[in-house]
Amino acid sequence: MREAEFERLPGYRRIAVDEHGRVVHAVDCALPGRLVLLPRRHLESMAELTGTEAASLGGG
């Protein structure tokens, strides 16, 4: 998701944002309440997150 797309989301879908990533509520999926973690930079795998990025997204 690009920055402009995130900014256009309704407030109830934009859960959290900081310099490392964003958390959005995925409302159009089969799992109610599903949250998606989106790093701000392109990654091939979540294993590429730095320690700071992982901590920011709740993984550290």
Backbone as ProteinMPNN parsed JSONL, in Angstrom:
{"seq_chain_A": "MREAEFERLPGYRRIAVDEHGRVVHAVDCALPGRLVLLPRRHLESMAELTGTEAASLGGG", "coords_chain_A": {"N_chain_A": [[0.85, -1.179, 0.0], [0.633, 2.104, -0.909], [1.744, 5.338, 0.286], [-0.129, 7.438, -0.314], [-2.464, 5.962, -0.726], [-2.889, 4.931, 1.825], [-3.396, 7.295, 3.236], [-5.873, 7.976, 2.181], [-7.592, 6.127, 3.248], [-10.457, 5.42, 5.316], [-10.729, 6.678, 8.671], [-11.283, 4.605, 10.581], [-9.982, 2.426, 9.54], [-7.293, 3.011, 9.596], [-5.181, 2.135, 11.791], [-2.685, 2.437, 13.171], [0.329, 4.36, 12.802], [3.7, 5.077, 12.048], [7.161, 6.13, 11.673], [8.253, 3.782, 10.697], [6.313, 1.91, 9.901], [2.888, 0.855, 9.171], [-0.339, 0.078, 10.457], [-3.205, -1.49, 9.427], [-6.751, -1.968, 9.314], [-8.145, -4.719, 7.916], [-10.856, -4.779, 6.286], [-12.249, -6.001, 4.183], [-12.146, -8.894, 4.168], [-12.327, -12.414, 4.98], [-11.925, -12.811, 7.671], [-13.035, -11.41, 10.475], [-12.014, -8.384, 12.029], [-9.339, -8.531, 11.345], [-5.983, -7.454, 11.275], [-3.436, -5.788, 9.443], [0.017, -5.616, 9.07], [2.151, -3.231, 7.747], [5.172, -2.574, 6.491], [7.103, 0.41, 5.934], [9.061, 0.473, 3.973], [10.091, -1.313, 1.01], [10.101, -4.807, 1.232], [11.273, -8.137, 0.782], [10.773, -10.131, 2.496], [9.54, -10.51, 5.827], [11.593, -11.069, 7.502], [13.615, -9.386, 6.81], [13.314, -7.055, 8.211], [14.668, -4.473, 10.245], [15.886, -4.453, 13.642], [14.781, -2.266, 14.984], [12.629, -1.588, 13.291], [11.085, -3.941, 13.477], [10.444, -3.928, 16.218], [8.892, -1.627, 16.286], [6.676, -2.416, 14.823], [5.638, -4.24, 16.518], [6.972, -6.607, 16.835], [9.237, -7.035, 18.343]], "CA_chain_A": [[0.0, 0.0, 0.0], [1.397, 3.34, -1.015], [1.394, 6.373, 1.267], [-1.358, 8.14, -0.697], [-3.581, 5.045, -0.495], [-3.102, 4.896, 3.275], [-3.999, 8.565, 3.633], [-7.265, 8.014, 1.731], [-8.414, 5.176, 3.994], [-11.227, 6.017, 6.408], [-10.051, 6.626, 9.96], [-11.445, 3.336, 11.292], [-9.065, 1.433, 8.964], [-5.912, 3.414, 9.893], [-5.042, 1.817, 13.218], [-1.459, 3.036, 13.708], [1.327, 4.745, 11.805], [4.908, 5.76, 12.52], [8.152, 6.239, 10.611], [8.667, 2.459, 10.229], [5.25, 1.103, 9.327], [1.487, 1.187, 9.381], [-1.24, -1.024, 10.76], [-4.523, -1.189, 8.88], [-7.822, -2.931, 9.539], [-8.523, -5.313, 6.635], [-12.301, -5.005, 6.416], [-12.813, -6.814, 3.115], [-11.612, -10.255, 4.189], [-13.202, -13.365, 5.663], [-11.621, -12.851, 9.1], [-13.398, -10.136, 11.112], [-11.028, -7.811, 12.94], [-7.969, -8.798, 10.902], [-5.089, -6.308, 11.122], [-2.317, -6.047, 8.552], [1.205, -4.81, 9.33], [2.743, -2.809, 6.483], [6.393, -1.794, 6.645], [7.16, 1.568, 5.048], [9.969, 0.24, 2.856], [9.859, -2.587, 0.332], [10.805, -5.98, 1.745], [10.922, -9.423, 0.173], [10.391, -10.991, 3.608], [9.532, -9.815, 7.119], [12.894, -11.327, 8.122], [14.498, -8.274, 6.454], [13.103, -5.921, 9.105], [15.701, -4.198, 11.243], [15.372, -4.62, 15.009], [13.948, -1.099, 15.286], [11.381, -1.73, 12.534], [10.311, -5.039, 14.062], [9.912, -3.467, 17.501], [7.868, -0.647, 15.985], [5.497, -3.149, 14.345], [5.185, -5.147, 17.564], [7.641, -7.898, 16.751], [10.554, -7.064, 18.967]], "C_chain_A": [[0.89, 1.235, 0.0], [0.896, 4.359, 0.003], [0.072, 7.052, 0.943], [-2.587, 7.263, -0.469], [-3.917, 4.985, 0.992], [-3.82, 6.151, 3.738], [-5.471, 8.656, 3.238], [-8.167, 7.029, 2.472], [-9.236, 5.906, 5.051], [-10.501, 5.798, 7.742], [-10.147, 5.292, 10.684], [-10.539, 2.236, 10.737], [-7.614, 1.749, 9.266], [-5.689, 3.266, 11.39], [-3.829, 2.52, 13.834], [-0.521, 3.371, 12.561], [2.51, 5.384, 12.521], [5.92, 5.761, 11.387], [8.575, 4.893, 10.025], [7.561, 1.654, 9.554], [3.865, 1.603, 9.655], [0.733, -0.082, 9.734], [-2.609, -0.617, 10.243], [-5.489, -2.323, 9.202], [-8.268, -3.43, 8.172], [-10.004, -5.688, 6.694], [-12.882, -5.898, 5.336], [-12.149, -8.191, 3.04], [-12.544, -11.128, 5.029], [-12.994, -13.41, 7.178], [-11.946, -11.507, 9.746], [-12.305, -9.662, 12.077], [-9.584, -8.019, 12.533], [-7.202, -7.489, 10.727], [-3.914, -6.72, 10.251], [-1.188, -5.082, 8.89], [1.882, -4.505, 8.008], [4.004, -1.995, 6.74], [6.423, -0.668, 5.618], [8.098, 1.367, 3.864], [9.684, -1.136, 2.255], [10.727, -3.68, 0.938], [10.372, -7.202, 0.95], [10.378, -10.366, 1.25], [10.398, -10.159, 4.892], [10.843, -10.036, 7.863], [13.895, -10.216, 7.816], [14.299, -7.043, 7.328], [14.315, -5.724, 10.003], [15.082, -4.407, 12.623], [14.429, -3.482, 15.383], [12.604, -1.194, 14.565], [10.496, -2.81, 13.136], [9.679, -4.614, 15.389], [8.762, -2.487, 17.281], [6.56, -1.312, 15.552], [5.018, -4.192, 15.355], [5.9, -6.482, 17.56], [8.97, -7.967, 17.476], [10.495, -6.927, 20.38]], "O_chain_A": [[1.792, 1.369, 0.828], [-0.22, 4.258, 0.511], [-0.765, 7.227, 1.829], [-3.637, 7.762, -0.063], [-5.088, 4.988, 1.371], [-4.749, 6.079, 4.542], [-6.24, 9.35, 3.903], [-9.388, 7.094, 2.334], [-8.776, 6.895, 5.621], [-9.75, 4.835, 7.898], [-9.189, 4.882, 11.338], [-10.344, 1.215, 11.396], [-6.771, 0.854, 9.205], [-5.982, 4.18, 12.161], [-3.938, 3.129, 14.898], [-0.566, 2.755, 11.496], [2.338, 6.137, 13.48], [5.576, 5.428, 10.253], [9.194, 4.859, 8.962], [7.848, 0.798, 8.716], [3.686, 2.624, 10.32], [1.13, -1.182, 9.348], [-3.116, 0.456, 10.571], [-5.092, -3.48, 9.342], [-8.724, -2.637, 7.348], [-10.353, -6.793, 7.108], [-13.928, -6.507, 5.558], [-11.656, -8.599, 1.989], [-13.441, -10.624, 5.705], [-13.811, -13.992, 7.892], [-11.189, -10.551, 9.573], [-11.75, -10.452, 12.84], [-8.682, -7.71, 13.311], [-7.697, -6.542, 10.117], [-3.451, -7.859, 10.314], [-1.405, -3.874, 8.985], [2.159, -5.416, 7.228], [3.916, -0.842, 7.164], [5.828, -0.788, 4.547], [7.94, 2.034, 2.841], [9.11, -2.006, 2.909], [11.93, -3.503, 1.132], [9.23, -7.285, 0.498], [9.616, -11.285, 0.952], [11.177, -9.214, 5.02], [11.173, -9.268, 8.766], [14.919, -10.111, 8.491], [15.049, -6.075, 7.197], [14.916, -6.692, 10.467], [13.862, -4.524, 12.739], [13.401, -3.706, 16.021], [11.561, -0.913, 15.154], [9.29, -2.614, 13.287], [8.512, -4.908, 15.647], [7.771, -2.517, 18.01], [5.473, -0.831, 15.873], [4.087, -4.946, 15.069], [5.457, -7.41, 18.235], [9.754, -8.885, 17.235], [11.531, -6.934, 21.045]]}, "name": "protein", "num_of_chains": 1, "seq": "MREAEFERLPGYRRIAVDEHGRVVHAVDCALPGRLVLLPRRHLESMAELTGTEAASLGGG"}
